[in-house]
Amino acid sequence: MGLPRGFVFLLLLYLFQVSDTSLVRLNENGYEDIIIAIDPAVPEDETIIEGIKKMVTTASTYLFEATEKRFFFKNVSILIPESWKSRPEYRRPKQESYKHADVKVAPPAVQGRDEPYTRQFKECKQSGEYIHFTPDFVLGKKENEYGPSGKVFVHEWAHLRWGVFDEYNEDQPFYKASSKKIEATRCTAGITGMNKVYKCQGSSCTTRSCRTNSTTKLYERDCQFFPDKVQLEKASIMFMQSIDSVTEFCKEGNHNQEAPTLHNLKCEHRSTWDIISSSEDFNNSSPMEASPSPPTFSLLRISERIACLVLDVSGSMTVSNRLSRMNQAAKYFLMQIVENKSQVGMVYFNSKAEIKSELIQINGDTERNQLMAALPTTASGGTSICSGIRTAFKVFENGKFQTNGTDIVLLTDGEDSTAGACIEEIKESGAVIHLIALGPSADLAVKNMSTLTGGKHLLSTDDAQNNGLIDAFGALAYENADVTQKSLQLESKGVILNNNLWLNDTIVIDSTVGKNTFFLVTWKTSAPGISLWDPKGTQITNFTVDMNSNMAYLNIPGTAQVGTWTYNLEAKADQEILTITVTSQAANSSVPPITVNAKMNKDASIFPSPMIVYAEVVQGYTPIIGAHVTAIIESSKGKIVELELLDNGAGPDAFKDDGVYSRYFTAYSENGRYSLKVRADGGTNSARRSLQLPSGRAAYIPGWVVNGEIEGNPPRPETTDSTQPVLENFSRTAIGDAFVVSNIPSGPLPDRYPPGQITDLQATFDEKEIHLTWTAPGDDFDFGKVQQYIIRTSENLIDLRDNFDKALQVNTTNLLPNEANSKETFVFKLENISEENVTHIFIAIQSVDKSNLISKLSNIAPVALFTPQAEPSPDDPGSPGGNSHSGVSISTIVLSVFNENEDAIFPLWTASLYVSNFRWSLSPFSVFKKMTFCYPHFHIL
């Protein structure tokens, strides 16, 4: 029987879509199904809900005008924690969850810092993960520092939805402009203000001019750009949306291409509007004639989990010990993963389905044991997935629940050509389908059920030693549960052992976990000898042994000791398969544990398109850097590839030291599904919490210039390496969704992978020599070694970008490439360039591999061929400091007064004339009291 046409279309749509946890869709110019989630760690405060409504409503109007009457916010769901009191207006969520939240209202990543930001770690034009606002920001307590919340929301929405970046750069706050002056990094360059050092001690504040650094020739580290409070410029929202006059994004006509903004660095120096107007949203919309209605809001309060296990008991489940392994994994889920107060039912299906357990609320071991006793012992017959799902709906109805917001855990190993018949029912139900595909034959079409409902898609192979089925069930913790109440996987390992051989290893339990710590050991043939020692050397022996299920387990009472636990497993049979799994929960409900989130950049790929593995290591919202992170990728037939993931800011890694570790994956071995597991550990005295400011954030306003004087805001707390202590060691494993690869040719794969793009090229100029540094790409993206580099220069940035092959080539005969991810350096001399006539040259690189495949063009590195002029300083005329309005001084007028009887000139006053503000800076003239004045002489310099 063929698949219905509608389902085939949905499947094709799935195969080409980009993985994204967001449920947002654009409908007739309005964004629908936006989810704003209040984190469970936020104390109950109804005014936060009102603050969210106000923010979104004002943002909708601002967004509509900023996008030339194209986009607005139509409807928003506000997700309210279960710990908040129930109210009549609160409804139960459907498929909305913290996993799908577009905005998270949560405590700050670092105490005392309320910067709004977007978690953004992909390429230009690719959507971000979520926006993080703190409660104080939503309540309007940070407007002085960041501007009105509605305008900031639009700034962050542009990050999230369209993948643009900030048009400032706090790592490079000033640059050498083509005017040969030091300019503040900004877009547009027409934004006026002062460059000043502003320091406060208590209530006393001082202002002085900026001095230049002798090495960089730019302003010193403490120098800041203070914008004028009153401006005329309308752009740009991605620079400083808090300025009253700013209502637009930078466009081609006013885009500052030469400033080293993050957007220029990440988006090929194209304007923000250029990126937005090339988006799918823009191409599928037209400007509106009438103004839109205000957004509507739904208030959804988290409640207990309602779930049904839908288990395949068809004849193919007798193959490769699948039925026994399913029971082991399901018992693990029921013992350790599913939360107290949850309601759980169970359905079997083969060619038909039956209810094995109605919903049971889990209050303790009694209910868990009752459900475990209902697990299947035999398997036979065909496969009807829709029968299983429809029967699960009956379980919910029998429990007096609607299907909205329910979870269906669907495990199947077989093909089912009729699976498309219930797609519409699933979509209308509001249930979330989590698919566990067991073995290589599980029908790919069923995957779309989880995609359409926002559920997980997990894969387990028939290779029992890889522990995949237990990992899959372990990944099904309730999405809406507080992270401090979830079981986190510390260890998952499996091996094949010969008789009398041991599996010996250690497990680290760090201080952020330790509550409800659970050890699970499984075997295939005979129960192994099990020895476990705590960090003090005390042996633990009281494992519960379940011979019927080939498993033994132990729950550590109270909070497990922090430190290294040692275990020995002794095999009692030839070719024995042993696995060990360890989980634990947060030791303290007020201290978030270290967690790992694993994902691919998309759900599906068509050869030879590469995929990217991402692993985010965090504690709450604070990134953990310096960890050792490895991805284990397994095909449906059991072939395993391990990748060391890097947080080095090169290749697919967008930002160095942001707690996101990544790597390209190209080692495809076959068509079909692949599973993803990530291991992370603290390394050896290396992992630490990152206190650096997150990327993709609204600009902090240090203060405003009002009537020529600075009105400063409180400075942000400074962070240095000394405030980032090394963490104790830790270990975590995490499971990501399965992904699908198609169109892989049979036989040896052709070389279709070019070198990776260089993204961190930097250039400096020193005595007619250019010094370049970058991270080496690989022969295949970020693996191996390239054959050669092509380096070209141009006096015009856009010409170099758009006509690289015609630009002047640098001799690289002596440049021998290094292995991927190592540091490259190269020095060359400038030739045929007149420094008097050229202010900058621009440099870019392409890499070539052994098959003559060429990489994408690198980022473009500018080099200034001059020492920039600092602004004249009236408070210290002889110094190189400066304080005048950056980039807008028309001229300097020197007012000189002549003694009536002398020809000497005594400068008494200096003045600067500005477009937006005319002001005089006066020097003391008491020494000239006895002078007779005549008409002053004006010298225009």
Helices and strands as residue ranges (DSSP letters): H 5-16, E 25-27, E 30-32, E 34-38, H 46-66, E 72-73, E 75-80, G 98-100, E 103-105, E 117-119, E 130-133, H 135-138, H 143-146, H 149-162, E 174-176, E 182-184, E 193-201, E 204-209, E 224-227, H 237-240, H 262-266, H 272-276, H 280-283, E 296-301, E 306-312, G 315-321, H 322-332, I 333-337, E 343-349, E 353-361, H 365-373, H 385-398, E 407-412, G 419-422, H 423-429, E 432-438, G 444-446, H 447-453, E 457-460, G 464-466, H 468-474, G 483-485, E 488-497, E 502-509, E 513-523, E 529-533, E 539-540, E 544-546, E 551-559, E 563-570, E 576-586, E 594-600, E 604-606, E 611-619, E 622-625, E 628-635, E 640-645, E 660-665, E 672-681, E 688-689, E 703-706, E 709-712, G 721-723, E 731-742, E 762-766, E 769-775, E 788-794, H 797-802, G 804-806, E 808-809, E 823-829, E 840-848, E 861-864, E 889-898, E 905-914, E 918-922, G 926-928, E 937-940
